[in-house]
Structure formats: C-alpha cells, structure tokens
Amino acid sequence: NAGVTQTPKFQVLKTGQSMTLQCAQDMNHEYMSWYRQDPGMGLRLIHYSVGAGITDQGEVPNGYNVSRSTTEDFPLRLLSAAPSQTSVYFCASSYSARQMNTEAFFGQGTRLTVV
Amino acid sequence: AQSVAQPEDQVNVAEGNPLTVKCTYSVSGNPYLFWYVQYPNRGLQFLLKYITGDNLVKGSYGFEAEFNKSQTSFHLKKPSALVSDSALYFCAVRDMGHSGGGADGLTFGKGTHLIIQP
C-alpha cells in the first residue's frame, strides 16, 4: 500500500519558471490538500479538494493552481515561480471531507528551491 | 477562528525520563485534536487523536495525550523517552462545528522540536 506519493522529492527552479508537483493516493480518499511548510510557521494550507472536480483555496493560494480530474491525483502547479515559494510542499489525503474525525495521511514532501 | 499554540520551539529531555510537549487550542465549538510527528526529510505521521470520550488518549510508539477542556490543552506525553523519539511534533485542531469553509478545518501549530539526549 503506497499511501500518498509525491514527485519530485527535490526541485530547483529559476524565477519565472513553471512546474507541476505531482500527488497521487491509492486509498480512495475523498479529500486531498496541499500544504507548504516554512521554518517557524508550521503548515499552511494552499489548496484543497473535497472530491473529483471540486477544488477550493486555502490560506495561501496565490501563485498556485490545482485541479482534481480523478479521485487519485491532485497536482499543484506553480505558474511563475518566485523565491518566496521556496519551501517544502506536502500533499495530504483523508477519508472524507464530511467525517471530520479522520486523520490525514501525508506524502514525503517536495523540497523546492527557487533561485 | 481556530488556532493552535505550541509554546516551546524545542524541548530537551534525557533518555529514560518522561517527556511532555505542550499544546493549547482555541475553537468556537468542540475540538477534534491530533498529534503528528515528522522525522527529518519525511512527511508527517499520525500519532494519536482525541475525538470524544476518555480524556487520556493512547497512540503509536508509546505516546499518549491528555485532553483538558477547562485548560483548552492537549499535551503529548511519554513515560520514558527514547533517543529515537527525537523529531518535530505538530499539534493540530479541527472545530467539530466547522462547516467546511476552510477546507477540512485542520489548523496546525508551529511545531516543537523534541531532542532526546543519550
């Protein structure tokens, strides 16, 4: 059981470049989300999805796009990378957006550096 | 709005001693509370959760946490620390009354580095 898989694990971008961070889960979870982790700031929610075809913004959505065409996949797109987007990105999934007592499962993260 | 505070950036404990990592929360309704652990260069792993019922919750790797409603706290504890417990620990909260306007309503604290010294 792979759980939540993120690719790539490491990436260096130049300012202005675009890229897509991939996230896939094999647990048939309804809910998926993207967080960024910065030192001393914990995890901040970027975008989330409560099911295929449904996405919404989190706390820090600017500069990022998402789509959810299937239950399994939830890619995060950086439109025009900026140094402020240097961070560690985590994808997470949980069983249901309606069952608030379920825990989230996290991928291993993508360490992104924008130069 | 809901929030989580982890007042200590770092906690140092000698191996074999009991450990406590503190967490306080603020929600408008009743909380669902979670602890996660992050080892270096890894994602977050679920440790335990409080939903309802017994205030003392037991989780993975010998960890437990005590829910205290009057003090709005959910401190993580372990009777005897191991060097392998050294990691970054996150407390998180969801408001039971959350309607979904803020995603799944999960708010994380800033994390506490736990360092267990041999």
Chai-1 contact restraints between the chains, C-beta under 6 A:
chainA,res_idxA,chainB,res_idxB,connection_type,confidence,min_distance_angstrom,max_distance_angstrom,comment,restraint_id
A,Y31,B,D104,contact,1.0,0.0,6.0,A-B,restraint_1
A,G42,B,F108,contact,1.0,0.0,6.0,A-B,restraint_2
A,G42,B,G109,contact,1.0,0.0,6.0,A-B,restraint_3
A,G42,B,K110,contact,1.0,0.0,6.0,A-B,restraint_4
A,G42,B,G111,contact,1.0,0.0,6.0,A-B,restraint_5
A,L43,B,F108,contact,1.0,0.0,6.0,A-B,restraint_6
A,L45,B,A103,contact,1.0,0.0,6.0,A-B,restraint_7
A,Y48,B,A103,contact,1.0,0.0,6.0,A-B,restraint_8
A,G58,B,A103,contact,1.0,0.0,6.0,A-B,restraint_9
A,F90,B,G43,contact,1.0,0.0,6.0,A-B,restraint_10
A,A97,B,D104,contact,1.0,0.0,6.0,A-B,restraint_11
A,M100,B,Y32,contact,1.0,0.0,6.0,A-B,restraint_12
A,M100,B,R94,contact,1.0,0.0,6.0,A-B,restraint_13
A,N101,B,Y32,contact,1.0,0.0,6.0,A-B,restraint_14
A,N101,B,I51,contact,1.0,0.0,6.0,A-B,restraint_15
A,E103,B,F46,contact,1.0,0.0,6.0,A-B,restraint_16
A,E103,B,K49,contact,1.0,0.0,6.0,A-B,restraint_17
A,F106,B,G43,contact,1.0,0.0,6.0,A-B,restraint_18
A,F106,B,L44,contact,1.0,0.0,6.0,A-B,restraint_19
A,G107,B,G43,contact,1.0,0.0,6.0,A-B,restraint_20
A,Q108,B,R42,contact,1.0,0.0,6.0,A-B,restraint_21
A,Q108,B,G43,contact,1.0,0.0,6.0,A-B,restraint_22
A,G109,B,G43,contact,1.0,0.0,6.0,A-B,restraint_23
